[in-house]
Structure formats: structure tokens, C-alpha cells
Amino acid sequence: MTAIRDWKLFKENLGTQNPVFVQVLGICSTLAVTNVLKNTLVMCLGLIFVTSLSNLSLSLLRAWIPSRIRMMAEVLIIASLVIIVDICLKAYYPEISRQLGPYVGLIITNCIIMGRAEAVALTSPPRTALIDGISSGIGYSYVLLLIACCRELLGTGGIWGARLLGQSWTNWSIMVMAPGGFFVLAVFIWIVKGWIMRPATEKAEA
């Protein structure tokens, strides 16, 4: 039963409870870093690392964390993990670190991480908390990566430095700016919730 429940939780975080297009969380980074696929991938890997390990750590320590200071404990653990990510980026990928700028540090206040800590990590066993952290991070990541692919392709005519749309393509400059992030995210949410999820919901209700 535990394995079935964990698998259901994993699937929900990828689909019906996806943190971006269902719960509409983590929008700041969705708009800020998705203009370049490489930067988005790095941010996604960092968030998966922080979400999974913060969930696991809080679940292991929940019996020793007084409820009155739980928020401080959450922030301390999350901040420690984010510092590790930031140090590794500065040491091994300094150029990407400079491009991401303050957004790596803002992982600390990402409402996805704090939300999963409150909703799952402090009330669930370590295995469930870890699975929830990983699946929430993956659910967040694949949405951001899809948005980044669209924005970089339309904004620069290629992806990851490879030209894909030919020399005749006129780059959509707005796609590498913040308004482009709003537009692509809105279209993505409309497609998923209006054309994919709504028919399944209506069928289930019928």
C-alpha cells in the first residue's frame, strides 16, 4: 500500500498537482531564467537537489523540531542546501553563475520548496517526503524546460547554440524578455488545463 500511495503522489506532482501549471507556484523563476535553455536546466537541477534533500532532512528531523520554530528550521535547511548549489556553480560553472545572478539565492524563498516542506515533509515518513521532493522538482523542471525551449527557439532561432530555424527567420526579441515568459506560460497553462485536463475532469464527473 505504501508503494502504491507513493507512486500516486509521484504521478500527481507531475500532472494533476503540478506546481507550475496547476498550483501556479514558482512563477518568478519561470519568467526569469527560461529565456536560455542552459540556464534553465541548471536552475532545475539545483531546485530538484534542494527540494528532495530539504524534504528528506525535515522528515528525518521533524520529531525534534518544535512547531513554534518549524519555519526557521525549514529556512535554515533550505538555505544551507542553496548555498551548496551556489558554491558549486561559482566553482565549476562561473559563467552560468553570473548569468543566473541572484536567482539561485532566491531558491530559498521558492514557494514550491516551502509548500512541500509544510504539506508533506513535516507530516510524512522520509521515503514519502523524498519521493514528493523529487517529483515536485521534476514537475517544476519539465514545465520550465518546455517554456525555455519555446522562448529560446523563437527568440534566437536556435537552441543551445544550434541554429534550427534558418537564416531567414526573424527573431522574436520579445521572447527573451519578461513579457515573453508571461505569454508562453499563459499559453502553456491554457493548453494543459483547457485542452488536456478539463476533458478528463469532465469525464470523471460524468
Buried (B, 14 or more C-beta within 10 A) or exposed (E): EEEEEBEEBBEBBBBEBBBBBBBEBBEEBBBBBBBBBBBBBBBBEBBBBBBBBBBBBBBBBBEEBEEEEBEEBBBEBBBBBBEBBBEEBEEEBEEBBEBBEEBBBBBBEBBBBBBBBBEBBBEBEBEBBBBBBBBBBBBBBBBBBBBBBBBBBBBBBBBEEEEEBEEEBEBBEBBBBEEBBEBBBEEBBEEBEEEEBEEEEEEEEE
